[in-house]
Amino acid sequence: MSCGEPHETDCSEVLDHLYEFLDHEMPDSDCTKFEVHFEECSPCLEKYGLEQAVKKLVKRCCGHDDVPTDLRAKVMGRIEVIRSGQAGPEEGMGNPLA
């Protein structure tokens, strides 16, 4: 997708990292580059708007389910084990929460 015009930040880069932008998971300097790109490129701006609307819809429709406390504790415990280096992420893949 491209508007056919050259941009400082290529459309493919913007679209490849769109969810990082939407989720505020990129450095401010990259966010600024994306914002400039959206001002210049209506096809990418349209794609951004569509993905933003989908995220809001999913959050509204699916964001009300509470995670059971024991499941949350198991997941967090597993994350801590992996981060500490005591176990590799491939261990226990048959049942990652076991």
LODODO-90800 format. One record per residue (C-alpha): x, y, z; residue in one letter. Coordinates in nm, 2 decimals. Layout:
# residues N
      X      Y      Z res
      X      Y      Z   a
...
END
This chain:
# residues 98
      X      Y      Z res
   0.00   0.00   0.00   m
   0.13   0.34  -0.09   s
   0.01   0.67  -0.22   c
   0.27   0.66  -0.49   g
   0.47   0.95  -0.34   e
   0.82   0.91  -0.18   p
   0.83   0.94   0.20   h
   1.11   0.97   0.45   e
   0.96   0.67   0.62   t
   0.85   0.40   0.37   d
   0.49   0.27   0.38   c
   0.61  -0.09   0.43   s
   0.79   0.01   0.75   e
   0.49   0.20   0.88   v
   0.26  -0.09   0.81   l
   0.50  -0.35   0.95   d
   0.52  -0.16   1.28   h
   0.16  -0.03   1.29   l
   0.06  -0.22   1.60   y
   0.37  -0.11   1.79   e
   0.26   0.25   1.71   f
  -0.10   0.18   1.81   l
   0.01   0.01   2.14   d
   0.26   0.29   2.22   h
   0.55   0.04   2.22   e
   0.80   0.24   2.02   m
   1.04   0.53   2.09   p
   0.90   0.88   2.07   d
   1.12   0.95   1.77   s
   0.97   0.67   1.57   d
   0.62   0.78   1.67   c
   0.70   1.12   1.54   t
   0.82   0.97   1.21   k
   0.49   0.77   1.18   f
   0.28   1.07   1.26   e
   0.45   1.27   0.98   v
   0.40   0.98   0.75   h
   0.03   0.96   0.82   f
   0.00   1.34   0.75   e
   0.15   1.27   0.40   e
   0.00   0.93   0.31   c
  -0.37   0.89   0.31   s
  -0.37   0.51   0.24   p
  -0.16   0.45   0.55   c
  -0.37   0.69   0.75   l
  -0.68   0.50   0.64   e
  -0.52   0.16   0.74   k
  -0.42   0.32   1.07   y
  -0.77   0.44   1.13   g
  -0.91   0.09   1.05   l
  -0.68  -0.09   1.28   e
  -0.74   0.16   1.56   q
  -1.12   0.10   1.52   a
  -1.07  -0.28   1.53   v
  -0.87  -0.25   1.85   k
  -1.14  -0.04   2.01   k
  -1.41  -0.28   1.90   l
  -1.22  -0.58   2.04   v
  -1.15  -0.40   2.37   k
  -1.52  -0.31   2.40   r
  -1.65  -0.66   2.31   c
  -1.38  -0.87   2.48   c
  -1.22  -0.66   2.74   g
  -1.47  -0.74   3.02   h
  -1.36  -1.10   3.10   d
  -1.17  -1.12   3.43   d
  -0.88  -1.35   3.43   v
  -0.90  -1.61   3.71   p
  -0.65  -1.53   3.99   t
  -0.49  -1.87   3.98   d
  -0.43  -1.85   3.61   l
  -0.28  -1.51   3.64   r
  -0.05  -1.63   3.92   a
   0.06  -1.93   3.71   k
   0.14  -1.72   3.41   v
   0.33  -1.46   3.61   m
   0.52  -1.73   3.79   g
   0.62  -1.89   3.45   r
   0.73  -1.55   3.32   i
   0.95  -1.49   3.63   e
   1.11  -1.84   3.59   v
   1.19  -1.77   3.22   i
   1.32  -1.42   3.30   r
   1.54  -1.55   3.58   s
   1.70  -1.80   3.34   g
   1.60  -2.10   3.54   q
   1.41  -2.26   3.25   a
   1.40  -2.20   2.88   g
   1.07  -2.10   2.71   p
   1.06  -2.43   2.53   e
   1.03  -2.63   2.85   e
   0.68  -2.75   2.93   g
   0.54  -2.64   2.60   m
   0.29  -2.93   2.61   g
   0.12  -2.74   2.89   n
   0.29  -2.40   2.93   p
   0.10  -2.33   3.26   l
   0.18  -2.66   3.42   a
END
